[in-house]
Amino acid sequence: MGTPELISPRSPRVIAARRLAKRNFRVKERRFIAEGPQAVREAIEHRSGGEPTLIELFATVEAAERHAEIVDAAFAAGVRVHYAEDDVIAELSQTVTPQGLVGVCRFLDSPFEEILAARPKLIAVLAHVRDPGNAGTVLRCADAAGADAVVLTDASVDLYNPKSVRASVGSLFHLPVAVGVPVEQAARGLRDAGVRVLAADGAGVDLDAELDRGAMGTPTAWIFGNEAWGLPEETRALADAVVRVPIHGKAESLNLATAAAVCLYASARAQRAAGGCRSVTSS
């Protein structure tokens, strides 16, 4: 498709990409960094306003040869592609073992109103979640469970933090994500859209009991709280019910991402049962 040219470490493009490690530059430019073949591949396929979300690709010669199909797809999509030395890639990726591909992408978050208009059946709401790795992992869990969207409240971590993007392992490009939504607005909007709002908290009713009484098959939004202190009382009060994941063994607790996975999969299973499972064979 094309041959990348070696870019100088002092190139304005490299300098501009390097600045995206800082949130204020990400917000100003509405761009973020995605690294590794999985994320870059997904960014090429994802569209923002009809154009690839990926704007620019930096690759070592070795990575470009190893992932030639990704480089070809980037060229075919009209993406700028550059060869870069290992030290440039390492600086842009900010990881211990860079994978040789770093992309500059457009912001891709969706307006909360568009998410509501799509009549979602399953949503994860991250309220006061501050750890970027946890945020990205919950997004990945939501994607795997078949959720329709994820909402990050205004008190949560930046969706485009490099650690969040890496932890999502490409799921960031798979489902709509709204950012900066006040938790009160999120709960009110979801309820008005016919979505049952559940707060995940250790002080709630047993998840197994909710499943047993058939209460989990309706459209549902789960609110997940801060890693250290969970959900404050005022946030729990916004929910239709507060639900806890039962601890049957001696573990003190579950981490945020694990609890989110259990809750989301419980809802997904209950919704499939309520709606009837499609057969994978024809009669």
ABEGO torsion letter per residue (X at the ends): XBBBBBBBAABAAAAAAAAAABAAAAAAAGBBBBBEAAAAAAAAABBBGGBBABABBBBBAAAAAABAAAAAAAAAAGBBBBBBBAAAAAAAAGBABBAGBBBBBBBABBBAAAAAAAGBABBBBBBGBABAAAAAAAAAAAAAAGBABBBBBAABBBAABAAAAAAAGGAAAABBBBBGBBAAAAAAAAAAAGBBBBBBBAABBBAAAAAAAGAAABBBBBBBBBAAAEBBAAAAAABABBBBBBBABABABBBAAAAAAAAAAAAAAAAAAAAEBBBABBX
